[in-house]
Amino acid sequence: MPSLRLWQWLPDRRYHIKYNNDHSNDHNHGVRFMSIRLGVCYYPEHWSEEIWSSDAQRMTALGIKQVRIGEFAWSRIEPSPGEYQWDWLDRAIQVLADAGLEVVMCTPTATPPKWLIDQHADILPVDANGRARGFGSRRHYDFSSPSYFKESQRIVTLLAERYGRHPAITAWQVDNEYGCHHTVVSYSAAAQQGFRRWLQQRYQTVDALNQAWGTVFWSAEYRSFDEIDAPVGTVTEAHPSHRLDYRRFASDEVARYNRMQVEILRAHAPGRVMVHNFMQMFTEFDHYPVAADLDVASWDSYPLGALEELWFAPEVKARWLRTGHPDFASFNHDLYRGMSAQPFWVMEQQPGPVNWAQWNPNPLPGMVRLWSWEAFAHGAGCVSYFRWRQVPFAQEQMHAGLNTPDNRLDVGGHEAQRVAEEIQQVELAAGALQQPRGKVALLFDYAAKWLFEIHPQGADFHYPQIAFEYYSALRSLGLDVDIVPLSAKLDDYAMIVVPPLPVLPADLAARLKASGAQVLLGPRSGSKTESVQIPANLPPGPVQEILPMRVWRVESMRPNISEPVECGGRHGKAYHWRDLIEAGDNVKVIAAFGDGHPAIVQHERVHYLAGVFDADFTCDYFERTALAAGLAPERLPETLRISHRGGLTFAFNYGSQSCVVPHGEHAEFIVGASPLAAQGVAIYRSRN
């Protein structure tokens, strides 16, 4: 084996990127062509070295192209302080390379070993009750700990120096699932000191902070930044501006920590892809600044576990028990596509039952294949399954893999093999795939969730749920959706949907108007300033430039209460919330509540929704607006979803019965057919 320092980088051949306009630095603009591939997560340290070669050869035979390793291996790399055992990892990488597999090497910082915790107790995060969270699982570190920042620099540098130019390692995953298990926010002494520095940089003077926060209320004024503690343990609720800034600080700490690792890796691993695996519908830190330092935003897709653990009503959970909600995985695909410089990845795809939800059903036959193709339809460059083989010990022993613990190919493994075969069919028939590009944008903001959580006014006003419901309505109309940050370019969209957005960027109204798109704003938009005060001109604040109206009162509604709403003969209901609106000159009242208050108003191309409406009413109004935008919405059956990528249409049947795919009678099918079988996938192009 040649010296590691003599290994030369082999260029990553997976991505062939060609831009055709002036938006080459915008994630969602331009034409990008790419091949697609399958991967798998593998833990050589869990298995006898005698089977590594067989595993690698079987991966290759199955159609796997890349393998992720190492994210929890710190104790095997450095079993005692300064004692390094690289030989086993050298051999594992070489075995995978000899089988023709590319390696995604991970930094092992999600699991600091016990000896390191014993050396530096300040590494452990501190909960809201002032208790250090203990060793014995994972993610037991505080992003603000100076000791851990330094130790992370050390271990990442050692890994990067040893493997940075290894020809088989074409990508690096930084850490693992930032923030999992409620570990973004810590109330440690180090975090408190860091927060004070952060505040001083943000406000410059304590007088400016007092003014912005309004600390004259309840005699909460500060004389210096050193007097400001973390907003925890107060008798009643802490100041909302204080709490929101603490969340902003904690989010910035994640970005700071990530940037440190990426900078080390880029210095020692030139040309390699930098990636982190985010989680599904996880909103505890702002992902956009973290993704900005990466090449690829990836996420871990567990549709059944998410359905069980998230907000969905019992009847919805029962309806989609073994398939997952038809719009859930795609929401995350489009979210991470919108923040990824290169085509996003699914780093962990559920291959069978998981172990971590309250109840863990078995996916219906065909769903692992469907989820895989759905990711590719939304622009994924790689779908990587978790994991190669179900482990028979420790916390995740009930989590399925592509193989059973006795090393036989499981259902998910067979379906992955079929996907690999179909990838060859699609690439033979259609060549490299162009990245998706929707004509509808949905603006998504992490801080909106934090603010509504801090200052809810209604206990069930849940930002991610409302954003998802808007997205689901659009997808049920057969529309492709780009989920983008508030800073995104909006020029090329025909329709822009803004879920409740309390703090509006100062330039957003002008950019919305300049876009020429039909714009829909959800309730509570523009309801707060950046420092969590009511705007001087009342909500919707800056949007009054393009929509002359004022929200003069609001109310939240209990879960068993609804308010009737009517729009052009269509009747629906409003839940959770409503704004009471005074419409200005030339503002049309499009829909009204039962008591006569405006429910939807419109001025030119800007619409304001004063409540959270039921799914049918929302879908009706979105369809009406899409038609006004010049789009061609098409109502889909509840179980059917379609996506477009380049010249191809992808259809997915989440139902228990076969269904007809749109325009299938005039199509050339590459995969599947119409009628489309239950849990089936079809990929086709128009003969026209």
BELQUI-V621168 format. One record per residue. N is the residue number from 1. RES is the residue in one letter. SS is DSSP state (alpha for helix, beta for strand, coil for the rest). Layout:
# BELQUI-V621168
N_RES_SS ; N_RES_SS
This chain:
# BELQUI-V621168
1_M_coil ; 2_P_coil ; 3_S_coil ; 4_L_alpha ; 5_R_alpha ; 6_L_alpha ; 7_W_coil ; 8_Q_coil ; 9_W_coil ; 10_L_coil ; 11_P_coil ; 12_D_coil ; 13_R_coil ; 14_R_coil ; 15_Y_beta ; 16_H_beta ; 17_I_beta ; 18_K_coil ; 19_Y_coil ; 20_N_coil ; 21_N_coil ; 22_D_coil ; 23_H_coil ; 24_S_coil ; 25_N_coil ; 26_D_coil ; 27_H_coil ; 28_N_coil ; 29_H_coil ; 30_G_coil ; 31_V_coil ; 32_R_beta ; 33_F_beta ; 34_M_beta ; 35_S_coil ; 36_I_coil ; 37_R_beta ; 38_L_beta ; 39_G_beta ; 40_V_beta ; 41_C_beta ; 42_Y_coil ; 43_Y_coil ; 44_P_alpha ; 45_E_alpha ; 46_H_alpha ; 47_W_coil ; 48_S_coil ; 49_E_alpha ; 50_E_alpha ; 51_I_alpha ; 52_W_alpha ; 53_S_alpha ; 54_S_alpha ; 55_D_alpha ; 56_A_alpha ; 57_Q_alpha ; 58_R_alpha ; 59_M_alpha ; 60_T_alpha ; 61_A_alpha ; 62_L_alpha ; 63_G_coil ; 64_I_coil ; 65_K_coil ; 66_Q_beta ; 67_V_beta ; 68_R_beta ; 69_I_beta ; 70_G_coil ; 71_E_coil ; 72_F_coil ; 73_A_coil ; 74_W_alpha ; 75_S_alpha ; 76_R_alpha ; 77_I_alpha ; 78_E_coil ; 79_P_coil ; 80_S_beta ; 81_P_coil ; 82_G_coil ; 83_E_beta ; 84_Y_coil ; 85_Q_coil ; 86_W_coil ; 87_D_alpha ; 88_W_alpha ; 89_L_alpha ; 90_D_alpha ; 91_R_alpha ; 92_A_alpha ; 93_I_alpha ; 94_Q_alpha ; 95_V_alpha ; 96_L_alpha ; 97_A_alpha ; 98_D_alpha ; 99_A_coil ; 100_G_coil ; 101_L_coil ; 102_E_beta ; 103_V_beta ; 104_V_beta ; 105_M_beta ; 106_C_beta ; 107_T_coil ; 108_P_coil ; 109_T_coil ; 110_A_coil ; 111_T_coil ; 112_P_coil ; 113_P_coil ; 114_K_alpha ; 115_W_alpha ; 116_L_alpha ; 117_I_alpha ; 118_D_alpha ; 119_Q_alpha ; 120_H_coil ; 121_A_alpha ; 122_D_alpha ; 123_I_alpha ; 124_L_coil ; 125_P_coil ; 126_V_beta ; 127_D_coil ; 128_A_coil ; 129_N_coil ; 130_G_coil ; 131_R_coil ; 132_A_beta ; 133_R_coil ; 134_G_coil ; 135_F_coil ; 136_G_coil ; 137_S_coil ; 138_R_coil ; 139_R_coil ; 140_H_coil ; 141_Y_coil ; 142_D_coil ; 143_F_coil ; 144_S_coil ; 145_S_coil ; 146_P_alpha ; 147_S_alpha ; 148_Y_alpha ; 149_F_alpha ; 150_K_alpha ; 151_E_alpha ; 152_S_alpha ; 153_Q_alpha ; 154_R_alpha ; 155_I_alpha ; 156_V_alpha ; 157_T_alpha ; 158_L_alpha ; 159_L_alpha ; 160_A_alpha ; 161_E_alpha ; 162_R_alpha ; 163_Y_alpha ; 164_G_coil ; 165_R_coil ; 166_H_coil ; 167_P_coil ; 168_A_coil ; 169_I_beta ; 170_T_beta ; 171_A_beta ; 172_W_beta ; 173_Q_beta ; 174_V_coil ; 175_D_coil ; 176_N_coil ; 177_E_coil ; 178_Y_coil ; 179_G_coil ; 180_C_coil ; 181_H_coil ; 182_H_coil ; 183_T_coil ; 184_V_coil ; 185_V_coil ; 186_S_coil ; 187_Y_coil ; 188_S_coil ; 189_A_alpha ; 190_A_alpha ; 191_A_alpha ; 192_Q_alpha ; 193_Q_alpha ; 194_G_alpha ; 195_F_alpha ; 196_R_alpha ; 197_R_alpha ; 198_W_alpha ; 199_L_alpha ; 200_Q_alpha ; 201_Q_alpha ; 202_R_alpha ; 203_Y_alpha ; 204_Q_coil ; 205_T_coil ; 206_V_alpha ; 207_D_alpha ; 208_A_alpha ; 209_L_alpha ; 210_N_alpha ; 211_Q_alpha ; 212_A_alpha ; 213_W_alpha ; 214_G_coil ; 215_T_coil ; 216_V_coil ; 217_F_alpha ; 218_W_alpha ; 219_S_alpha ; 220_A_coil ; 221_E_coil ; 222_Y_coil ; 223_R_coil ; 224_S_coil ; 225_F_alpha ; 226_D_alpha ; 227_E_alpha ; 228_I_coil ; 229_D_coil ; 230_A_coil ; 231_P_coil ; 232_V_coil ; 233_G_coil ; 234_T_coil ; 235_V_coil ; 236_T_coil ; 237_E_coil ; 238_A_coil ; 239_H_coil ; 240_P_alpha ; 241_S_alpha ; 242_H_alpha ; 243_R_alpha ; 244_L_alpha ; 245_D_alpha ; 246_Y_alpha ; 247_R_alpha ; 248_R_alpha ; 249_F_alpha ; 250_A_alpha ; 251_S_alpha ; 252_D_alpha ; 253_E_alpha ; 254_V_alpha ; 255_A_alpha ; 256_R_alpha ; 257_Y_alpha ; 258_N_alpha ; 259_R_alpha ; 260_M_alpha ; 261_Q_alpha ; 262_V_alpha ; 263_E_alpha ; 264_I_alpha ; 265_L_alpha ; 266_R_alpha ; 267_A_alpha ; 268_H_alpha ; 269_A_coil ; 270_P_coil ; 271_G_coil ; 272_R_coil ; 273_V_beta ; 274_M_beta ; 275_V_beta ; 276_H_beta ; 277_N_beta ; 278_F_beta ; 279_M_beta ; 280_Q_coil ; 281_M_coil ; 282_F_coil ; 283_T_coil ; 284_E_coil ; 285_F_coil ; 286_D_coil ; 287_H_alpha ; 288_Y_alpha ; 289_P_alpha ; 290_V_alpha ; 291_A_alpha ; 292_A_alpha ; 293_D_coil ; 294_L_coil ; 295_D_coil ; 296_V_beta ; 297_A_beta ; 298_S_beta ; 299_W_beta ; 300_D_beta ; 301_S_beta ; 302_Y_coil ; 303_P_alpha ; 304_L_alpha ; 305_G_alpha ; 306_A_alpha ; 307_L_alpha ; 308_E_alpha ; 309_E_alpha ; 310_L_coil ; 311_W_coil ; 312_F_coil ; 313_A_coil ; 314_P_alpha ; 315_E_alpha ; 316_V_alpha ; 317_K_alpha ; 318_A_alpha ; 319_R_alpha ; 320_W_coil ; 321_L_coil ; 322_R_coil ; 323_T_coil ; 324_G_coil ; 325_H_coil ; 326_P_coil ; 327_D_coil ; 328_F_alpha ; 329_A_alpha ; 330_S_alpha ; 331_F_alpha ; 332_N_alpha ; 333_H_alpha ; 334_D_alpha ; 335_L_alpha ; 336_Y_alpha ; 337_R_alpha ; 338_G_coil ; 339_M_coil ; 340_S_coil ; 341_A_coil ; 342_Q_coil ; 343_P_coil ; 344_F_coil ; 345_W_beta ; 346_V_beta ; 347_M_beta ; 348_E_beta ; 349_Q_beta ; 350_Q_beta ; 351_P_coil ; 352_G_coil ; 353_P_coil ; 354_V_coil ; 355_N_coil ; 356_W_coil ; 357_A_coil ; 358_Q_coil ; 359_W_coil ; 360_N_coil ; 361_P_coil ; 362_N_coil ; 363_P_coil ; 364_L_coil ; 365_P_coil ; 366_G_coil ; 367_M_alpha ; 368_V_alpha ; 369_R_alpha ; 370_L_alpha ; 371_W_alpha ; 372_S_alpha ; 373_W_alpha ; 374_E_alpha ; 375_A_alpha ; 376_F_alpha ; 377_A_alpha ; 378_H_coil ; 379_G_coil ; 380_A_coil ; 381_G_coil ; 382_C_beta ; 383_V_beta ; 384_S_beta ; 385_Y_beta ; 386_F_beta ; 387_R_coil ; 388_W_coil ; 389_R_beta ; 390_Q_coil ; 391_V_coil ; 392_P_coil ; 393_F_coil ; 394_A_coil ; 395_Q_coil ; 396_E_coil ; 397_Q_coil ; 398_M_coil ; 399_H_coil ; 400_A_coil ; 401_G_coil ; 402_L_coil ; 403_N_beta ; 404_T_coil ; 405_P_coil ; 406_D_coil ; 407_N_coil ; 408_R_coil ; 409_L_beta ; 410_D_coil ; 411_V_alpha ; 412_G_alpha ; 413_G_alpha ; 414_H_alpha ; 415_E_alpha ; 416_A_alpha ; 417_Q_alpha ; 418_R_alpha ; 419_V_alpha ; 420_A_alpha ; 421_E_alpha ; 422_E_alpha ; 423_I_alpha ; 424_Q_alpha ; 425_Q_alpha ; 426_V_alpha ; 427_E_alpha ; 428_L_alpha ; 429_A_alpha ; 430_A_alpha ; 431_G_coil ; 432_A_coil ; 433_L_beta ; 434_Q_beta ; 435_Q_coil ; 436_P_coil ; 437_R_coil ; 438_G_coil ; 439_K_coil ; 440_V_beta ; 441_A_beta ; 442_L_beta ; 443_L_beta ; 444_F_coil ; 445_D_coil ; 446_Y_alpha ; 447_A_alpha ; 448_A_alpha ; 449_K_alpha ; 450_W_alpha ; 451_L_alpha ; 452_F_alpha ; 453_E_alpha ; 454_I_alpha ; 455_H_coil ; 456_P_coil ; 457_Q_coil ; 458_G_coil ; 459_A_coil ; 460_D_coil ; 461_F_coil ; 462_H_coil ; 463_Y_alpha ; 464_P_alpha ; 465_Q_alpha ; 466_I_alpha ; 467_A_alpha ; 468_F_alpha ; 469_E_alpha ; 470_Y_alpha ; 471_Y_alpha ; 472_S_alpha ; 473_A_alpha ; 474_L_alpha ; 475_R_alpha ; 476_S_alpha ; 477_L_coil ; 478_G_coil ; 479_L_coil ; 480_D_coil ; 481_V_beta ; 482_D_beta ; 483_I_beta ; 484_V_beta ; 485_P_coil ; 486_L_coil ; 487_S_coil ; 488_A_coil ; 489_K_coil ; 490_L_coil ; 491_D_coil ; 492_D_coil ; 493_Y_coil ; 494_A_coil ; 495_M_beta ; 496_I_beta ; 497_V_beta ; 498_V_beta ; 499_P_coil ; 500_P_coil ; 501_L_coil ; 502_P_coil ; 503_V_coil ; 504_L_coil ; 505_P_coil ; 506_A_coil ; 507_D_coil ; 508_L_alpha ; 509_A_alpha ; 510_A_alpha ; 511_R_alpha ; 512_L_alpha ; 513_K_alpha ; 514_A_alpha ; 515_S_alpha ; 516_G_coil ; 517_A_coil ; 518_Q_beta ; 519_V_beta ; 520_L_beta ; 521_L_beta ; 522_G_coil ; 523_P_coil ; 524_R_coil ; 525_S_coil ; 526_G_coil ; 527_S_coil ; 528_K_coil ; 529_T_coil ; 530_E_coil ; 531_S_coil ; 532_V_coil ; 533_Q_coil ; 534_I_coil ; 535_P_coil ; 536_A_coil ; 537_N_coil ; 538_L_coil ; 539_P_coil ; 540_P_coil ; 541_G_alpha ; 542_P_alpha ; 543_V_alpha ; 544_Q_alpha ; 545_E_alpha ; 546_I_coil ; 547_L_coil ; 548_P_coil ; 549_M_beta ; 550_R_beta ; 551_V_beta ; 552_W_beta ; 553_R_beta ; 554_V_beta ; 555_E_beta ; 556_S_beta ; 557_M_coil ; 558_R_coil ; 559_P_coil ; 560_N_coil ; 561_I_coil ; 562_S_coil ; 563_E_beta ; 564_P_beta ; 565_V_beta ; 566_E_beta ; 567_C_beta ; 568_G_coil ; 569_G_coil ; 570_R_beta ; 571_H_beta ; 572_G_beta ; 573_K_beta ; 574_A_beta ; 575_Y_beta ; 576_H_beta ; 577_W_beta ; 578_R_beta ; 579_D_beta ; 580_L_beta ; 581_I_beta ; 582_E_beta ; 583_A_beta ; 584_G_coil ; 585_D_coil ; 586_N_coil ; 587_V_coil ; 588_K_beta ; 589_V_beta ; 590_I_beta ; 591_A_beta ; 592_A_beta ; 593_F_beta ; 594_G_coil ; 595_D_coil ; 596_G_coil ; 597_H_coil ; 598_P_beta ; 599_A_beta ; 600_I_beta ; 601_V_beta ; 602_Q_beta ; 603_H_beta ; 604_E_coil ; 605_R_coil ; 606_V_beta ; 607_H_beta ; 608_Y_beta ; 609_L_beta ; 610_A_coil ; 611_G_beta ; 612_V_beta ; 613_F_beta ; 614_D_coil ; 615_A_alpha ; 616_D_alpha ; 617_F_alpha ; 618_T_alpha ; 619_C_alpha ; 620_D_alpha ; 621_Y_alpha ; 622_F_alpha ; 623_E_alpha ; 624_R_alpha ; 625_T_alpha ; 626_A_alpha ; 627_L_alpha ; 628_A_alpha ; 629_A_coil ; 630_G_coil ; 631_L_coil ; 632_A_coil ; 633_P_coil ; 634_E_coil ; 635_R_coil ; 636_L_coil ; 637_P_coil ; 638_E_coil ; 639_T_coil ; 640_L_beta ; 641_R_beta ; 642_I_beta ; 643_S_beta ; 644_H_beta ; 645_R_beta ; 646_G_coil ; 647_G_coil ; 648_L_beta ; 649_T_beta ; 650_F_beta ; 651_A_beta ; 652_F_beta ; 653_N_beta ; 654_Y_coil ; 655_G_coil ; 656_S_coil ; 657_Q_coil ; 658_S_coil ; 659_C_beta ; 660_V_coil ; 661_V_coil ; 662_P_coil ; 663_H_coil ; 664_G_alpha ; 665_E_alpha ; 666_H_alpha ; 667_A_beta ; 668_E_beta ; 669_F_beta ; 670_I_beta ; 671_V_beta ; 672_G_coil ; 673_A_coil ; 674_S_coil ; 675_P_coil ; 676_L_beta ; 677_A_coil ; 678_A_coil ; 679_Q_coil ; 680_G_coil ; 681_V_beta ; 682_A_beta ; 683_I_beta ; 684_Y_beta ; 685_R_beta ; 686_S_beta ; 687_R_coil ; 688_N_coil
